[in-house]
Amino acid sequence: MDCKFIEKASGAIADKYRLQILLALSEKGSLNNSDIQQMTGLSQPCVSHHVKTLIDSGLVNSQKEGRNQNLSLNKEGLKDLSGFLDKLT
C-alpha cells in the first residue's frame, strides 16, 4: 500500500466541496469546471484549486478538450483508498 497516495487521497476527501464533486462525478460520470462552478457556487479560481487537489490525489482523472477540462472518477484510485479503509475495520 502506497502511504503517500493514502495521505493525498484522504486529504482530498477532507473537504465538503471536494466530497460534493466526487459524489456528483459518481452520479453523472463526468463534469467540467463550469459544471462544478454552477453546482457549488464557488469562484473559478477556487474550483480550479479543488479540481487540482482531486487530480493530484489520484482520485480524479482529467482530459483536456480544447479549453475544457473533463473530469471523471479514477476507479482504481478509489478502489485503493477503499481497500485501505477496509483494512482499518
Buried (B, 14 or more C-beta within 10 A) or exposed (E): EEEEBBEBBEEBBEEEBBEBBBEBBEEEEEBBBEBBBEBBEBEEEBBBBBBEBBBEBBBBBBEEEEEEBBBBBBEEBBEBBEEBEEEEE
